[in-house]
Amino acid sequence: MARPQGNTAPGGPGARDLTRGPILKTLLLFSMPTLVGNILQSLNGSINAIWVGRLLGDSALAATANANVVMFLVFAAVFGFGMAATVKVGQSFGAGNVDAARRTFGTAVGFCVGLAMIVATAGWIFTPALLRLMSTPADIFGFALAYLRVIFVALPATMISVMISMGLRGAGDAKTSLYFMIVSVVLDCGLNPVFIAGLGPIPALGIAGSALATAISSYVSMLVLVIYAYARNLPLRLRGAELGYLVPRMDELRYIVTKGLPMGAQMLIVSGAGIIMLGLVNREGSIVSAAYGASLQVWTYLQMPAMAISAALSAMAAQAIGAGLIDRLGRITRAGLILNFAVTGLMTALLLAFDRPVLVLFLGSTSPAVDMARHIQLLASWSYILFGMTIMLFGTMRAGGVVIAPLIVLSIAMFPARLGFYSFAYPSLGADALWLAFPVGSLAAVAMAAIAYARPGWREKARVVSQARRQESEAAAECAAETVPA
């Protein structure tokens, strides 16, 4: 089947052929909207936390933190399913089979809607029991209950928006979802103080008002995104008989679940290791805890470039596999490694050069934790360059359907390697063993990832997937030709 010419993939406006052109430039431009979106999401959370903290106090702010732990667990699963959809949609677009991409997308969205409704309903009913299970302190229990219940109401819109965005990324469109994320962030940040404190006829709703602002912004953004997709005839919109694709097909659903669960589990592994590290840090006293908390705030932004580049890399690699361009995968991976080293390396260097003014933003100029935080940054921040290299290698492998090896690598790196080093070194190094455990774990991860990447098995699997996608595309083209009257 002939490949389309130019940079527009089949399927209408918004689709982009990621298998052509200079790889490094394409990867950079394609990853930028995702990076901007990640930054906006973090800024949105920070701004909302400021509103809650300033208007309602520390107990309300602590309640949102408890709720965010629950939401992270939910979105870990959504990320996995969405990434699986991104990969298969990308493979189908690479093969020029738009109908197959729409079938995968329809199943992903239909499954997501059903799952979101179940989780939202269960969340509303069982929120009190869930908060008690988390040992939520009595003084913040009421705040957390009111906030989390409304956030569960917003969950379907948020999950659907995420799934649509990840599907569009597989089609080579990273910009559309960014536009509507901006709409959501502006609405959320603007409505938070209005609903928390009340304005004119709008009553003061307290912490529930913050969650309501999030719910309204989520539903408005999702609805406008769907309207825009149909108005602009974006490649994954479903019309007529295609709307039947929203009823999950067993073969598509099997792929999304079997590939998505391990990818979501990777996030849970990293999060679980982070929770354990936080508990170990808390043993060192309040100053060390404050210093580590400020470092975590900085590291949130430090890891964003690698996450954005890896997501873009997976979509590019998936399209290359669908197009039968297996030899292009190595060059895509190298471009990702170079870009991660340049961007994350530059950000790390700037952070270390100007660490004091950055940390003072979180701790205040007179805090004794500032110097400790600078020490933590010096020992641990550069580990995010290594972390980025790891997820670049995983990004290419993931595009070929390899998901278990990355899960195993991360499990070993986060627990036996990182926590094992801490246990071994703590008697001699003290708290420094905590900070050095980060680069040790990252070194172990990148070494194991490089070994897994060098093995030929995943490339052979990618070739099999490539052949299957092209056969599906050729069969679809023949079927379409037979139905066209002479």
Secondary structure, DSSP 8 states (H G I E B T S, - for coil): -----SS--SSSTT---TTSS-HHHHHHHHHHHHHHHHHHHHHHHHHHHHHHHHHH-HHHHHHHHHHHHHHHHHHHHHHHHHHHHHHHHHHHHHTT-HHHHHHHHHHHHHHHHHHHHHHHHHHHHHHHHHHHHTT--HHHHHHHHHHHHHHHHHHHHHHHHHHHHHHHHHTT--HHHHHHHHHHHHHHHHHHHHHHH-BTTB---THHHHHHHHHHHHHHHHHHHHHHHHHTT-TT---GGGGGGGS--HHHHHHHHHHHHHHHHHHHHHHHHHHHHHHHHHTT-HHHHHHHHHHHHHHHHHTHHHHHHHHHHHHHHHHHHHTT-TTHHHHHHHHHHHHHHHHHHHHHHHHHHTHHHHHHHHH-TT-THHHHHHHHHHHHTTHHHHHHHHHHHHHHHHHTT--HHHHHHHHHIIIIIHHHHHHHHHHHHTTHHHHHHHHHHHHHHHHHHHHHHHSTHHHHHHHHHHHHHHHHHHHHHHHHHHHS--
